[in-house]
Amino acid sequence: MSASPAVSTSPNAAAVSAPTQADLFDFVRRAAVDTELIDSLPLDPEGRTWIRLEGPGGSEAWLIGWPPGSGTGWHDHADSVGAFVVAAGELKEHSLAARLPTDGWKTLELAEDVDRERRLPAGKGRAFGRHHVHEVLNESTERHAISVHAYYPPLPQIRRYSRSGPILRLEQVERPEDWQ
């Protein structure tokens, strides 16, 4: 699936404008109901599978298959905004309703009441801003889930965290070359 970039209507603007969270959410919502696209994803019973998509306005987009019991672990998408929608099955998202410092820390004690949880069945999703910290899980013991994700700017890095109660630890910083 491919989407046309959003073009500025300003008379002096000849450049393509960056997609907004709403643009990304619209793209993933439309992709999630594209049955031909969803059916093209090979599913593996042992690990997540994915296909890179052409997102709107130079964004990075992915179709992801989640086997039963799989998840991402706690992570963020650095300076990228994003959106995702579940195309099949159900995903659960745990997130933090707190803005974390971006650099210069390894361990933080989180305040009470920062935890959020969402169950996202097929057709549901969400958009999120920069530095959104979350984990996404397929808690089903029998069924794959499939989702569509988009990020802008394309992911410069992903920070991975471990969590023990209120303690969040930065464990690893991954860059695009680590995902090849």
Residue pairs with C-beta under 8 A, 6 or more apart in sequence:
1 30
1 31
1 34
1 37
1 53
1 54
2 53
2 54
3 27
3 30
3 54
3 55
3 56
3 57
4 56
5 16
5 17
5 19
5 56
5 57
5 58
6 16
6 17
6 19
6 20
6 23
6 56
6 57
7 16
7 17
8 15
8 16
8 17
16 57
16 58
17 57
18 57
18 58
18 152
18 153
19 27
19 55
19 56
19 57
19 58
19 59
19 150
19 152
20 81
21 81
21 82
21 83
21 127
21 128
21 129
22 127
23 56
23 57
24 55
24 56
24 59
24 81
24 82
24 83
24 127
24 150
24 151
24 152
25 83
25 85
25 125
25 126
25 127
27 55
27 56
27 59
27 61
27 83
27 148
27 150
28 61
28 83
28 84
28 85
28 125
28 148
28 149
28 150
29 85
29 125
31 37
31 53
31 61
31 63
31 85
31 87
31 148
32 38
32 85
32 86
32 87
32 122
32 123
32 125
32 147
32 148
33 87
33 123
37 53
37 63
38 63
38 87
38 88
38 146
40 51
40 63
41 49
41 50
41 51
41 63
41 65
41 146
42 49
42 65
43 49
43 65
43 67
43 144
43 146
44 65
44 67
45 67
45 68
46 67
47 67
47 70
48 64
48 65
48 66
48 67
48 70
49 64
49 65
50 62
50 63
50 64
50 65
51 62
51 63
52 60
52 61
52 62
53 61
53 62
53 63
53 148
53 150
54 61
55 61
55 150
55 151
55 152
56 150
57 152
58 152
58 153
58 154
59 150
59 151
59 152
59 153
59 154
60 80
60 150
60 151
60 152
60 153
60 154
60 155
61 148
61 149
61 150
61 151
62 148
62 149
62 150
63 87
63 146
63 147
63 148
64 146
64 147
64 148
64 149
65 144
65 145
65 146
66 89
66 91
66 136
66 138
66 144
66 145
66 146
66 147
67 138
67 144
68 138
68 140
68 141
68 142
68 143
68 144
69 138
69 139
69 140
69 141
70 137
70 138
71 135
71 136
71 137
71 138
72 134
72 135
72 136
72 137
73 135
73 160
73 161
73 162
74 94
74 133
74 134
74 135
74 160
74 161
74 162
74 163
74 168
75 133
75 134
75 135
75 158
75 159
75 160
75 161
76 100
76 131
76 132
76 133
76 134
76 158
76 159
76 161
77 130
77 131
77 132
77 151
77 155
77 158
78 102
78 130
78 131
78 155
78 156
78 157
78 158
78 159
79 130
79 131
79 153
79 156
80 130
80 151
80 152
80 153
80 154
80 155
80 156
81 127
81 128
81 129
81 130
81 151
81 152
82 127
82 128
82 132
82 149
82 150
82 151
82 152
83 125
83 126
83 127
83 128
83 149
83 150
84 125
84 126
84 136
84 147
84 148
84 149
84 150
85 120
85 123
85 124
85 125
85 147
85 148
86 120
86 121
86 122
86 123
86 124
86 125
86 145
86 146
86 147
87 122
87 146
87 147
87 148
88 122
88 144
88 145
88 146
89 121
89 122
89 138
89 140
89 143
89 144
89 145
89 146
90 119
90 120
90 121
90 122
90 138
90 139
90 140
90 145
91 119
91 120
91 136
91 137
91 138
91 145
91 147
92 117
92 118
92 119
92 120
92 136
92 137
92 138
92 139
93 116
93 117
93 118
93 120
93 126
93 134
93 135
93 136
93 137
94 115
94 116
94 117
94 134
94 135
94 137
95 115
95 116
95 117
95 118
95 128
95 132
95 133
95 134
95 135
96 110
96 114
96 115
96 116
96 133
96 134
96 168
97 113
97 114
97 115
97 116
98 110
98 111
98 114
98 133
99 131
100 108
100 131
100 133
100 168
101 108
102 131
105 170
106 169
106 170
107 167
107 168
107 169
107 170
108 167
108 168
108 169
109 166
109 167
109 168
110 166
110 167
110 168
111 166
112 166
118 126
120 126
125 147
128 134
133 161
133 168
136 147
138 144
138 145
154 176
155 176
156 175
156 176
157 173
157 174
157 175
157 176
158 173
158 174
159 170
159 172
159 173
159 174
160 170
160 171
160 172
160 173
160 174
161 168
161 169
161 170
161 171
162 168
162 169
162 171
163 169
